[in-house]
């Protein structure tokens, strides 16, 4: 069995369950516990005011950081292209 097949996806505040780290004899129990953790997590989130829920706090910050990272990459790419044009222009004028 492929190692990646032994990973159960998490859910928002619950991390993935890597069954490769659990003895095979306990897989069923670990999977059941993982699923129960996700159910409990969802129940707890429903009890919180909307402004304090994971999707409105951590995910909001994560998405902001991701947008900032993409903008930074784009700015660097544009600067690189501009610098390359200037270097090429300089090199062609020297000849």
N, CA, C and O atoms as CSV, one atom per row, in Angstrom:
chain,resi,resn,atom,element,x,y,z
A,1,UNK,N,N,0.841,-1.186,0.000
A,1,UNK,CA,C,0.000,0.000,0.000
A,1,UNK,C,C,0.885,1.249,0.000
A,1,UNK,O,O,1.890,1.300,0.710
A,2,UNK,N,N,0.525,2.219,-0.769
A,2,UNK,CA,C,1.264,3.472,-0.891
A,2,UNK,C,C,1.165,4.273,0.414
A,2,UNK,O,O,0.109,4.302,1.046
A,3,UNK,N,N,2.250,4.911,0.808
A,3,UNK,CA,C,2.252,5.671,2.062
A,3,UNK,C,C,1.228,6.797,2.065
A,3,UNK,O,O,0.621,7.082,3.097
A,4,UNK,N,N,1.032,7.442,0.908
A,4,UNK,CA,C,0.085,8.555,0.837
A,4,UNK,C,C,-1.353,8.084,0.998
A,4,UNK,O,O,-2.217,8.868,1.390
A,5,UNK,N,N,-1.623,6.815,0.701
A,5,UNK,CA,C,-2.962,6.266,0.865
A,5,UNK,C,C,-3.311,6.094,2.338
A,5,UNK,O,O,-4.483,5.947,2.685
A,6,UNK,N,N,-2.316,6.112,3.191
A,6,UNK,CA,C,-2.522,5.895,4.617
A,6,UNK,C,C,-2.687,7.198,5.387
A,6,UNK,O,O,-2.497,7.225,6.603
A,7,UNK,N,N,-3.035,8.264,4.702
A,7,UNK,CA,C,-3.218,9.552,5.355
A,7,UNK,C,C,-4.674,9.967,5.208
A,7,UNK,O,O,-5.186,10.105,4.097
A,8,UNK,N,N,-5.324,10.162,6.333
A,8,UNK,CA,C,-6.711,10.629,6.329
A,8,UNK,C,C,-6.688,12.139,6.480
A,8,UNK,O,O,-6.042,12.676,7.380
A,9,UNK,N,N,-7.392,12.812,5.597
A,9,UNK,CA,C,-7.418,14.268,5.628
A,9,UNK,C,C,-8.042,14.763,6.925
A,9,UNK,O,O,-8.972,14.162,7.463
A,10,UNK,N,N,-7.507,15.867,7.403
A,10,UNK,CA,C,-8.070,16.527,8.567
A,10,UNK,C,C,-9.175,17.465,8.139
A,10,UNK,O,O,-9.676,17.384,7.017
A,11,UNK,N,N,-9.549,18.348,9.029
A,11,UNK,CA,C,-10.612,19.294,8.706
A,11,UNK,C,C,-10.338,20.576,9.456
A,11,UNK,O,O,-10.394,20.606,10.685
A,12,UNK,N,N,-10.044,21.632,8.728
A,12,UNK,CA,C,-9.776,22.957,9.280
A,12,UNK,C,C,-8.852,22.876,10.487
A,12,UNK,O,O,-7.637,22.801,10.305
A,13,UNK,N,N,-9.371,22.889,11.710
A,13,UNK,CA,C,-8.524,22.893,12.909
A,13,UNK,C,C,-7.994,21.534,13.310
A,13,UNK,O,O,-7.242,21.431,14.279
A,14,UNK,N,N,-8.370,20.480,12.585
A,14,UNK,CA,C,-7.912,19.122,12.886
A,14,UNK,C,C,-6.872,18.728,11.845
A,14,UNK,O,O,-7.128,18.787,10.643
A,15,UNK,N,N,-5.694,18.324,12.323
A,15,UNK,CA,C,-4.645,17.954,11.376
A,15,UNK,C,C,-4.910,16.583,10.763
A,15,UNK,O,O,-5.729,15.814,11.266
A,16,UNK,N,N,-4.205,16.285,9.664
A,16,UNK,CA,C,-4.334,14.998,8.990
A,16,UNK,C,C,-3.891,13.875,9.930
A,16,UNK,O,O,-3.050,14.073,10.808
A,17,UNK,N,N,-4.474,12.700,9.726
A,17,UNK,CA,C,-4.098,11.517,10.502
A,17,UNK,C,C,-3.209,10.654,9.625
A,17,UNK,O,O,-3.659,10.132,8.605
A,18,UNK,N,N,-1.957,10.501,10.012
A,18,UNK,CA,C,-1.005,9.680,9.275
A,18,UNK,C,C,-0.987,8.293,9.914
A,18,UNK,O,O,-0.395,8.090,10.974
A,19,UNK,N,N,-1.641,7.349,9.255
A,19,UNK,CA,C,-1.733,5.995,9.791
A,19,UNK,C,C,-0.402,5.252,9.729
A,19,UNK,O,O,-0.254,4.200,10.351
A,20,UNK,N,N,0.562,5.782,8.991
A,20,UNK,CA,C,1.885,5.163,8.954
A,20,UNK,C,C,2.571,5.242,10.315
A,20,UNK,O,O,3.502,4.486,10.594
A,21,UNK,N,N,2.109,6.157,11.154
A,21,UNK,CA,C,2.706,6.332,12.475
A,21,UNK,C,C,1.969,5.535,13.553
A,21,UNK,O,O,2.358,5.549,14.721
A,22,UNK,N,N,0.906,4.843,13.152
A,22,UNK,CA,C,0.078,4.088,14.091
A,22,UNK,C,C,0.215,2.606,13.771
A,22,UNK,O,O,0.128,2.218,12.605
A,23,UNK,N,N,0.428,1.765,14.790
A,23,UNK,CA,C,0.473,0.326,14.516
A,23,UNK,C,C,-0.826,-0.135,13.856
A,23,UNK,O,O,-1.909,0.311,14.234
A,24,UNK,N,N,-0.718,-1.020,12.880
A,24,UNK,CA,C,-1.850,-1.464,12.080
A,24,UNK,C,C,-2.992,-2.002,12.949
A,24,UNK,O,O,-4.158,-1.870,12.574
A,25,UNK,N,N,-2.688,-2.590,14.073
A,25,UNK,CA,C,-3.710,-3.144,14.962
A,25,UNK,C,C,-4.644,-2.056,15.499
A,25,UNK,O,O,-5.770,-2.349,15.903
A,26,UNK,N,N,-4.187,-0.820,15.504
A,26,UNK,CA,C,-4.974,0.280,16.076
A,26,UNK,C,C,-5.581,1.200,15.016
A,26,UNK,O,O,-6.161,2.230,15.362
A,27,UNK,N,N,-5.462,0.855,13.747
A,27,UNK,CA,C,-5.959,1.714,12.674
A,27,UNK,C,C,-7.447,1.994,12.803
A,27,UNK,O,O,-7.870,3.147,12.717
A,28,UNK,N,N,-8.248,0.950,13.010
A,28,UNK,CA,C,-9.699,1.132,13.084
A,28,UNK,C,C,-10.041,2.105,14.212
A,28,UNK,O,O,-10.842,3.022,14.032
A,29,UNK,N,N,-9.437,1.898,15.356
A,29,UNK,CA,C,-9.683,2.773,16.504
A,29,UNK,C,C,-9.214,4.206,16.226
A,29,UNK,O,O,-9.896,5.166,16.586
A,30,UNK,N,N,-8.064,4.344,15.593
A,30,UNK,CA,C,-7.527,5.674,15.282
A,30,UNK,C,C,-8.430,6.404,14.287
A,30,UNK,O,O,-8.670,7.603,14.424
A,31,UNK,N,N,-8.931,5.673,13.281
A,31,UNK,CA,C,-9.824,6.289,12.293
A,31,UNK,C,C,-11.119,6.735,12.948
A,31,UNK,O,O,-11.603,7.838,12.694
A,32,UNK,N,N,-11.682,5.872,13.798
A,32,UNK,CA,C,-12.917,6.234,14.507
A,32,UNK,C,C,-12.705,7.458,15.382
A,32,UNK,O,O,-13.553,8.350,15.427
A,33,UNK,N,N,-11.568,7.503,16.082
A,33,UNK,CA,C,-11.269,8.642,16.945
A,33,UNK,C,C,-11.089,9.914,16.123
A,33,UNK,O,O,-11.542,10.986,16.524
A,34,UNK,N,N,-10.434,9.796,14.984
A,34,UNK,CA,C,-10.219,10.940,14.094
A,34,UNK,C,C,-11.564,11.494,13.617
A,34,UNK,O,O,-11.785,12.705,13.634
A,35,UNK,N,N,-12.453,10.606,13.195
A,35,UNK,CA,C,-13.778,11.031,12.744
A,35,UNK,C,C,-14.574,11.663,13.889
A,35,UNK,O,O,-15.298,12.637,13.683
A,36,UNK,N,N,-14.438,11.102,15.094
A,36,UNK,CA,C,-15.131,11.671,16.254
A,36,UNK,C,C,-14.559,13.045,16.604
A,36,UNK,O,O,-15.304,13.951,16.979
A,37,UNK,N,N,-13.257,13.198,16.484
A,37,UNK,CA,C,-12.628,14.496,16.741
A,37,UNK,C,C,-13.183,15.567,15.792
A,37,UNK,O,O,-13.422,16.705,16.196
A,38,UNK,N,N,-13.378,15.189,14.544
A,38,UNK,CA,C,-13.915,16.141,13.565
A,38,UNK,C,C,-15.352,16.514,13.918
A,38,UNK,O,O,-15.731,17.682,13.830
A,39,UNK,N,N,-16.149,15.530,14.316
A,39,UNK,CA,C,-17.535,15.813,14.720
A,39,UNK,C,C,-17.557,16.727,15.948
A,39,UNK,O,O,-18.308,17.701,15.993
A,40,UNK,N,N,-16.725,16.401,16.942
A,40,UNK,CA,C,-16.653,17.230,18.157
A,40,UNK,C,C,-16.205,18.655,17.827
A,40,UNK,O,O,-16.732,19.628,18.366
A,41,UNK,N,N,-15.228,18.752,16.936
A,41,UNK,CA,C,-14.724,20.060,16.521
A,41,UNK,C,C,-15.843,20.899,15.910
A,41,UNK,O,O,-16.005,22.073,16.242
A,42,UNK,N,N,-16.617,20.277,15.007
A,42,UNK,CA,C,-17.715,21.003,14.369
A,42,UNK,C,C,-18.761,21.443,15.386
A,42,UNK,O,O,-19.301,22.545,15.281
A,43,UNK,N,N,-19.052,20.596,16.370
A,43,UNK,CA,C,-20.017,20.967,17.407
A,43,UNK,C,C,-19.498,22.141,18.232
A,43,UNK,O,O,-20.252,23.058,18.556
A,44,UNK,N,N,-18.215,22.111,18.569
A,44,UNK,CA,C,-17.618,23.206,19.344
A,44,UNK,C,C,-17.622,24.507,18.554
A,44,UNK,O,O,-17.889,25.572,19.112
A,45,UNK,N,N,-17.329,24.428,17.269
A,45,UNK,CA,C,-17.323,25.628,16.427
A,45,UNK,C,C,-18.717,26.246,16.341
A,45,UNK,O,O,-18.858,27.469,16.325
A,46,UNK,N,N,-19.734,25.409,16.285
A,46,UNK,CA,C,-21.113,25.904,16.218
A,46,UNK,C,C,-21.508,26.651,17.488
A,46,UNK,O,O,-22.349,27.549,17.446
A,47,UNK,N,N,-20.906,26.285,18.609
A,47,UNK,CA,C,-21.214,26.937,19.887
A,47,UNK,C,C,-20.581,28.328,19.982
A,47,UNK,O,O,-21.075,29.189,20.711
A,48,UNK,N,N,-19.498,28.545,19.252
A,48,UNK,CA,C,-18.782,29.818,19.328
A,48,UNK,C,C,-19.520,30.903,18.550
A,48,UNK,O,O,-20.219,30.614,17.579
A,49,UNK,N,N,-19.359,32.166,18.989
A,49,UNK,CA,C,-19.882,33.258,18.169
A,49,UNK,C,C,-19.154,33.238,16.816
A,49,UNK,O,O,-17.995,32.833,16.739
A,50,UNK,N,N,-19.826,33.667,15.778
A,50,UNK,CA,C,-19.261,33.571,14.434
A,50,UNK,C,C,-17.904,34.263,14.313
A,50,UNK,O,O,-17.031,33.780,13.592
A,51,UNK,N,N,-17.715,35.370,14.997
A,51,UNK,CA,C,-16.458,36.105,14.883
A,51,UNK,C,C,-15.273,35.347,15.491
A,51,UNK,O,O,-14.122,35.659,15.184
A,52,UNK,N,N,-15.541,34.353,16.351
A,52,UNK,CA,C,-14.470,33.598,16.998
A,52,UNK,C,C,-14.231,32.228,16.375
A,52,UNK,O,O,-13.361,31.488,16.833
A,53,UNK,N,N,-14.979,31.885,15.355
A,53,UNK,CA,C,-14.821,30.579,14.727
A,53,UNK,C,C,-13.535,30.527,13.913
A,53,UNK,O,O,-13.024,31.547,13.451
A,54,UNK,N,N,-13.034,29.323,13.755
A,54,UNK,CA,C,-11.772,29.088,13.047
A,54,UNK,C,C,-11.772,29.741,11.673
A,54,UNK,O,O,-10.792,30.371,11.276
A,55,UNK,N,N,-12.880,29.588,10.947
A,55,UNK,CA,C,-12.930,30.113,9.581
A,55,UNK,C,C,-12.890,31.634,9.542
A,55,UNK,O,O,-12.560,32.213,8.507
A,56,UNK,N,N,-13.215,32.286,10.636
A,56,UNK,CA,C,-13.199,33.747,10.672
A,56,UNK,C,C,-11.989,34.296,11.418
A,56,UNK,O,O,-11.848,35.511,11.553
A,57,UNK,N,N,-11.130,33.433,11.893
A,57,UNK,CA,C,-9.926,33.900,12.579
A,57,UNK,C,C,-8.690,33.368,11.871
A,57,UNK,O,O,-8.021,34.105,11.146
A,58,UNK,N,N,-8.388,32.115,12.074
A,58,UNK,CA,C,-7.165,31.529,11.519
A,58,UNK,C,C,-7.199,31.496,9.998
A,58,UNK,O,O,-6.233,31.898,9.350
A,59,UNK,N,N,-8.299,31.023,9.421
A,59,UNK,CA,C,-8.374,30.951,7.959
A,59,UNK,C,C,-8.328,32.333,7.320
A,59,UNK,O,O,-7.750,32.508,6.248
A,60,UNK,N,N,-8.928,33.295,7.971
A,60,UNK,CA,C,-8.909,34.661,7.443
A,60,UNK,C,C,-7.470,35.180,7.395
A,60,UNK,O,O,-7.054,35.779,6.403
A,61,UNK,N,N,-6.719,34.948,8.463
A,61,UNK,CA,C,-5.317,35.376,8.500
A,61,UNK,C,C,-4.495,34.594,7.480
A,61,UNK,O,O,-3.650,35.170,6.795
A,62,UNK,N,N,-4.734,33.293,7.373
A,62,UNK,CA,C,-4.014,32.470,6.403
A,62,UNK,C,C,-4.258,32.976,4.979
A,62,UNK,O,O,-3.318,33.120,4.197
A,63,UNK,N,N,-5.505,33.240,4.653
A,63,UNK,CA,C,-5.832,33.733,3.311
A,63,UNK,C,C,-5.178,35.078,3.033
A,63,UNK,O,O,-4.722,35.327,1.917
A,64,UNK,N,N,-5.127,35.947,4.036
A,64,UNK,CA,C,-4.466,37.240,3.884
A,64,UNK,C,C,-2.973,37.055,3.604
A,64,UNK,O,O,-2.414,37.714,2.727
A,65,UNK,N,N,-2.333,36.152,4.354
A,65,UNK,CA,C,-0.911,35.881,4.135
A,65,UNK,C,C,-0.677,35.278,2.751
A,65,UNK,O,O,0.314,35.599,2.095
A,66,UNK,N,N,-1.573,34.416,2.308
A,66,UNK,CA,C,-1.430,33.804,0.992
A,66,UNK,C,C,-1.545,34.855,-0.116
A,66,UNK,O,O,-0.775,34.824,-1.076
A,67,UNK,N,N,-2.496,35.780,0.007
A,67,UNK,CA,C,-2.626,36.858,-0.978
A,67,UNK,C,C,-1.377,37.728,-0.989
A,67,UNK,O,O,-0.898,38.125,-2.052
A,68,UNK,N,N,-0.854,38.022,0.191
A,68,UNK,CA,C,0.354,38.833,0.295
A,68,UNK,C,C,1.546,38.124,-0.348
A,68,UNK,O,O,2.351,38.752,-1.035
A,69,UNK,N,N,1.652,36.818,-0.123
A,69,UNK,CA,C,2.742,36.047,-0.713
A,69,UNK,C,C,2.660,36.069,-2.233
A,69,UNK,O,O,3.671,36.251,-2.911
A,70,UNK,N,N,1.450,35.883,-2.769
A,70,UNK,CA,C,1.278,35.899,-4.222
A,70,UNK,C,C,1.613,37.270,-4.804
A,70,UNK,O,O,2.221,37.360,-5.870
A,71,UNK,N,N,1.223,38.330,-4.113
A,71,UNK,CA,C,1.525,39.682,-4.584
A,71,UNK,C,C,3.035,39.920,-4.570
A,71,UNK,O,O,3.572,40.553,-5.478
A,72,UNK,N,N,3.712,39.421,-3.554
A,72,UNK,CA,C,5.165,39.574,-3.467
A,72,UNK,C,C,5.854,38.834,-4.605
A,72,UNK,O,O,6.783,39.359,-5.219
A,73,UNK,N,N,5.407,37.629,-4.885
A,73,UNK,CA,C,5.981,36.861,-5.993
A,73,UNK,C,C,5.772,37.606,-7.306
A,73,UNK,O,O,6.685,37.685,-8.128
A,74,UNK,N,N,4.586,38.146,-7.504
A,74,UNK,CA,C,4.287,38.877,-8.734
A,74,UNK,C,C,5.169,40.118,-8.861
A,74,UNK,O,O,5.700,40.399,-9.936
A,75,UNK,N,N,5.326,40.866,-7.753
A,75,UNK,CA,C,6.183,42.056,-7.780
A,75,UNK,C,C,7.623,41.685,-8.125
A,75,UNK,O,O,8.270,42.362,-8.924
A,76,UNK,N,N,8.120,40.609,-7.520
A,76,UNK,CA,C,9.499,40.184,-7.799
A,76,UNK,C,C,9.656,39.746,-9.247
A,76,UNK,O,O,10.671,40.036,-9.880
A,77,UNK,N,N,8.654,39.046,-9.772
A,77,UNK,CA,C,8.711,38.617,-11.173
A,77,UNK,C,C,8.720,39.824,-12.108
A,77,UNK,O,O,9.490,39.863,-13.068
A,78,UNK,N,N,7.871,40.802,-11.832
A,78,UNK,CA,C,7.829,42.010,-12.658
A,78,UNK,C,C,9.153,42.763,-12.585
A,78,UNK,O,O,9.645,43.257,-13.599
A,79,UNK,N,N,9.729,42.850,-11.391
A,79,UNK,CA,C,11.011,43.536,-11.228
A,79,UNK,C,C,12.107,42.789,-11.978
A,79,UNK,O,O,12.961,43.406,-12.614
A,80,UNK,N,N,12.080,41.473,-11.904
A,80,UNK,CA,C,13.069,40.658,-12.621
A,80,UNK,C,C,12.966,40.894,-14.124
A,80,UNK,O,O,13.982,41.067,-14.798
A,81,UNK,N,N,11.746,40.902,-14.650
A,81,UNK,CA,C,11.554,41.122,-16.079
A,81,UNK,C,C,12.028,42.511,-16.490
A,81,UNK,O,O,12.647,42.677,-17.541
A,82,UNK,N,N,11.736,43.498,-15.664
A,82,UNK,CA,C,12.180,44.868,-15.954
A,82,UNK,C,C,13.703,44.952,-15.937
A,82,UNK,O,O,14.303,45.567,-16.819
A,83,UNK,N,N,14.325,44.340,-14.942
A,83,UNK,CA,C,15.790,44.341,-14.857
A,83,UNK,C,C,16.403,43.622,-16.053
A,83,UNK,O,O,17.419,44.064,-16.589
A,84,UNK,N,N,15.789,42.516,-16.474
A,84,UNK,CA,C,16.293,41.771,-17.628
A,84,UNK,C,C,16.231,42.620,-18.894
A,84,UNK,O,O,17.164,42.616,-19.698
A,85,UNK,N,N,15.130,43.347,-19.067
A,85,UNK,CA,C,15.015,44.237,-20.231
A,85,UNK,C,C,16.120,45.290,-20.220
A,85,UNK,O,O,16.747,45.553,-21.246
A,86,UNK,N,N,16.350,45.880,-19.070
A,86,UNK,CA,C,17.375,46.925,-18.957
A,86,UNK,C,C,18.762,46.352,-19.253
A,86,UNK,O,O,19.563,46.996,-19.930
A,87,UNK,N,N,19.050,45.164,-18.761
A,87,UNK,CA,C,20.360,44.544,-19.006
A,87,UNK,C,C,20.513,44.255,-20.488
A,87,UNK,O,O,21.559,44.534,-21.074
A,88,UNK,N,N,19.473,43.697,-21.098
A,88,UNK,CA,C,19.532,43.401,-22.527
A,88,UNK,C,C,19.702,44.673,-23.354
A,88,UNK,O,O,20.463,44.699,-24.321
A,89,UNK,N,N,19.000,45.704,-22.972
A,89,UNK,CA,C,19.106,46.984,-23.673
A,89,UNK,C,C,20.541,47.530,-23.548
A,89,UNK,O,O,21.122,47.993,-24.529
A,90,UNK,N,N,21.086,47.469,-22.365
A,90,UNK,CA,C,22.446,47.939,-22.137
A,90,UNK,C,C,23.450,47.138,-22.953
A,90,UNK,O,O,24.354,47.699,-23.571
A,91,UNK,N,N,23.278,45.811,-22.947
A,91,UNK,CA,C,24.205,44.948,-23.686
A,91,UNK,C,C,24.130,45.151,-25.184
A,91,UNK,O,O,25.154,45.059,-25.860
A,92,UNK,N,N,22.955,45.426,-25.727
A,92,UNK,CA,C,22.835,45.658,-27.177
A,92,UNK,C,C,23.394,47.014,-27.563
A,92,UNK,O,O,23.890,47.168,-28.680
A,93,UNK,N,N,23.333,47.998,-26.688
A,93,UNK,CA,C,23.862,49.329,-26.986
A,93,UNK,C,C,25.386,49.310,-26.983
A,93,UNK,O,O,26.011,50.083,-27.709
A,94,UNK,N,N,25.983,48.457,-26.193
A,94,UNK,CA,C,27.451,48.386,-26.094
A,94,UNK,C,C,28.084,47.860,-27.363
A,94,UNK,O,O,29.237,48.185,-27.648
A,95,UNK,N,N,27.374,47.060,-28.133
A,95,UNK,CA,C,27.954,46.430,-29.313
A,95,UNK,C,C,28.138,47.364,-30.428
A,95,UNK,O,O,28.619,46.969,-31.490
